Amino acid sequence: MGEPKPTLQWAEQTLRNLSEQGYTGTVTIRFAQGGVQGITVNQELQPRQQATIVPAQPLT
């Protein structure tokens, strides 16, 4: 079996965690069949800085 695909709920929780840490900016969520393929956050204060966040772990 392959790696578990992150779910939309995982993406929502990840974005909530970033918000609680003070991150703001534009978020791009890429979907693939069966789950979320990736999340990219472009911070508004530093638009050239990008952080790709994809630790594919199922929610418990």
LUMKE-395316 format. One record per residue: residue in three letters; x, y, z of N, C-alpha, C, O in turn. Coordinates in steps of 0.05 Angstrom, whole numbers, padded with zeros to 5 digits, always signed. Each point is the difference from the previous one (the first is absolute). Example, Ala and Ser with C-alpha at 12.3 -4.5 7.8 and 13.67 -1.06 7.14 Angstrom:
BEGIN
ala+00264-00114+00156-00018+00024+00000+00018+00024+00000+00021+00000+00013ser-00028+00021-00027+00016+00024+00001-00015+00022+00014+00010+00022+00004
//
This chain:
BEGIN
met+00017-00024+00000-00017+00024+00000+00017+00025+00000+00023+00000+00010gly-00033+00022-00021+00014+00025-00001-00004+00016+00025-00014-00008+00019glu+00025+00032-00019-00003+00019+00022-00029+00008+00002-00013+00003-00021pro+00002+00002+00045-00027+00010+00002-00002+00028-00011+00017+00017+00005lys-00039-00011-00020-00004+00027-00010-00011+00018+00021-00019-00008+00015pro+00029+00032-00012-00012+00019+00019-00028+00006-00008-00006+00002-00024thr-00012+00001+00043-00028+00006-00005-00005+00030+00001+00018+00016+00009leu-00041-00007-00017-00008+00028+00002+00000+00009+00029+00007+00022+00006gln-00015-00040+00012+00000+00006+00029+00029+00005+00009+00004+00018+00017trp+00014-00034-00027+00029+00004+00007+00009+00028-00009+00014+00014+00014ala-00022-00007-00039+00008+00026-00011-00012+00023+00017+00014+00019+00006glu-00039-00022+00002-00013+00020+00017+00015+00003+00027+00005+00022+00009gln+00002-00044+00003+00014+00000+00026+00027+00013-00003+00009+00015+00017thr+00005-00022-00039+00027+00012-00005-00002+00030-00002+00017+00014+00011leu-00037-00004-00026-00004+00029-00003-00007+00013+00026+00008+00022+00005arg-00024-00035+00011-00007+00011+00027+00025+00003+00017+00004+00020+00013asn+00013-00041-00014+00025+00001+00015+00018+00023-00009+00012+00014+00016leu-00010-00010-00042+00016+00022-00011-00011+00026+00009+00015+00019+00007ser-00042-00016-00008-00013+00025+00009+00006+00006+00029+00005+00023+00007glu-00006-00044+00010+00005+00004+00028+00029+00009+00005+00006+00013+00020gln+00012-00021-00038+00028+00008+00002+00005+00028-00012+00023+00009+00000gly-00043+00003-00011+00003+00027-00011+00006+00002-00029+00005+00022-00010tyr-00006-00044-00005+00005+00001-00029-00025+00010-00014-00023-00008+00007thr+00027+00026-00026-00022+00010-00017+00010-00001-00028+00024+00001-00005gly-00042-00002-00014+00008+00000-00028-00019-00015-00018-00022-00007+00009thr+00030+00003-00033-00016-00014-00020+00007-00030+00002+00023-00008+00000val-00044-00008+00000+00003-00029+00002-00009-00013-00025-00022+00006-00010thr+00038-00025-00001-00008-00016-00022-00001-00029+00008+00020-00010+00011ile-00043-00003-00014-00003-00028+00006-00003-00015-00026-00019+00005-00015arg+00036-00025+00011-00002-00016-00024-00013-00027+00007+00009-00014+00019phe-00030+00007-00034-00014-00025+00006+00008-00021-00020+00005+00006-00024ala-00005-00031+00032+00004-00023-00017-00021-00020+00007-00014+00002+00021gln+00010-00021-00038-00021-00021+00005+00007-00013+00027+00021-00012+00003gly-00040+00013+00015+00004-00014+00026+00011+00017+00022+00004-00009+00022gly+00003+00035-00027+00010+00016+00021+00013+00026-00009-00003+00008-00023val+00016+00005+00041+00013+00026-00005+00028-00006-00010+00015-00016+00013gln-00007+00027-00035+00027-00005-00011+00020+00018+00014+00023-00009+00004gly-00030+00034+00002+00019+00017+00013-00012+00027+00008-00021+00007-00010ile+00035+00007+00027-00008+00027+00009+00024+00018-00003+00022-00007+00008thr-00026+00030-00020+00021+00020-00002-00010+00026+00012-00023+00009-00005val+00039+00003+00023-00008+00025+00013+00019+00021-00009+00025-00002+00004asn-00035+00024-00016+00016+00023-00008-00005+00022+00020-00022+00011+00001gln+00042-00005+00015-00004+00020+00021-00002+00028-00013+00015+00007-00018glu-00035+00009+00028-00004+00026-00012+00022+00020+00005+00006+00016-00017leu+00007-00018+00040+00022+00018+00006+00026-00006-00015+00016+00017-00005gln-00013-00042-00003+00023-00009-00015-00010-00018-00023+00002-00024+00001pro-00013+00037-00022-00013-00016-00021+00019-00019-00015-00010-00019-00013arg+00036+00023+00014+00018-00018-00014+00006-00025+00016+00010-00020-00010gln-00016+00021+00036+00005-00023+00017-00024-00019-00001-00023+00008+00004gln+00028-00033-00010-00021-00020-00001+00007-00023+00019+00023-00007+00003ala-00044-00004+00009+00004-00023+00018-00019-00022-00009-00024+00003+00000thr+00036-00025-00009-00017-00023-00008-00002-00018+00025+00020-00008+00012ile-00045+00001-00005-00005-00015+00024-00016-00025-00007-00024+00002-00006val+00037-00025+00005-00013-00024-00006+00010-00024+00017+00011-00019-00011pro-00015+00020+00037+00006-00024+00016-00025-00017+00000-00017+00002+00017ala+00015-00020-00036-00024-00016-00004-00005-00019+00023+00010-00023+00000gln-00024+00032+00020-00006-00016+00023-00030+00001+00005-00012+00021+00000pro+00000-00044+00004-00029+00000+00005-00007+00013+00027+00015-00002+00019leu-00038+00015-00018-00010+00011+00025-00009-00022+00019-00009-00021-00009thr+00013+00026+00034-00008-00020+00020-00023+00011+00017-00010-00014+00017
//
